[in-house]
């Protein structure tokens, strides 16, 4: 993982500020065209500038010789021509208005007005900028086996949802993040305590960790579930595991929580998720407590078809970044960086590494559908008005 962002001078800032102005100008032009095309607005304009008039008043033309000879016929022809012209103009205006609505709708759906595609810059104080320059590159120690959130691949490359989000933050800070690699999560925590890393990711806040770490605002939430063998049909939830062996990764946030919240269980720590799930397959554990996407990732990767997920969500845990206790400068910088991440960017990272949308209630209406509905409603009003 190597995120850099340099050369952001006055030209870069000019381009960033120019884009929003272009979007606002386009929006104002489209809305102006809609207003001009609307029959309701045109009727007000006619009353304001021309006053009440007869149907053919706007289309009067100088009379020709033949019209003088047949005044009644000429008046009828002018009336028909005026009605047809008005009808054609009205149809064109309505069509053009609908086109403008659709254009505005497409820009809104794809984030032109929501910040997508616009490079944000993290606002830092002078002291924070000086601290960052003196301590870059920032050393980040990922969990080596917590895919899809963070992991170290066979080739030594760091990947996952959290590294992708950290890359965005690093670009906006104009700095670099360098990975520090360890073999297990316990080694990651030990290295952090020795001062070998500056920050950790995808971290659950616990009283034990608060003794040597400070935590940022949460940026993700993860659901903890139980994985059991399909042959164990009697297990429906955690209450059915009284006196049973339940695995959990050593030193994870779920480890300390499980021991304290469920003393009736036999808690057996394992070194990583794969080891725990394999023990469930072999009958050495009755269940494995793990974050849902993490367990699903291992099951798919190793083809553990003998396992199933219990439907009960045991616990939902907020996830944080963390720094060494007392490192208030870096904590403030990371919080500012997290504040620039949009929902679209978070969902995009989640979708990239899981192939699914972010975990959310199934009844929630996606924001894009809300925008589409509003746009179509406005287009319908223009057509019937």
Secondary structure, 3 states (H helix, E strand, C coil): CEECCCCCCHHHHHHHHHHHHHHHHHHHHHHHHHHHHCHHHHHHHHHHHCCCCCCCHHHCCCCCHHHHHCHHHHHHHHHHHHHHHHHHHHHHHHHHHHHHHHHHHHHHHCCCCCCCCCCCCCCCCHHHHHHHHHHCCEEECCCCEECCCEEECCCCCEECHHHHHHHHHHHHHCCCEEECCCCCHHHHHHHHHCCCCCEEEEECCCCCHHHCEEECCCCEEEEEEEEEECCCCCCCCHHHHCCCEEEEECCCHHHHHHHHHCCCCEEEEECCHHHHHHHHHCCCCCEEEEEHHHHHHHHHHHCCCCEEECCCCCEEEEEEEEEECCCHHHHHHHHHHHHCCCHHHHHHHHHHHHCCCCCCCCCCCCHHHHHHHHHHHHHHHHHHC
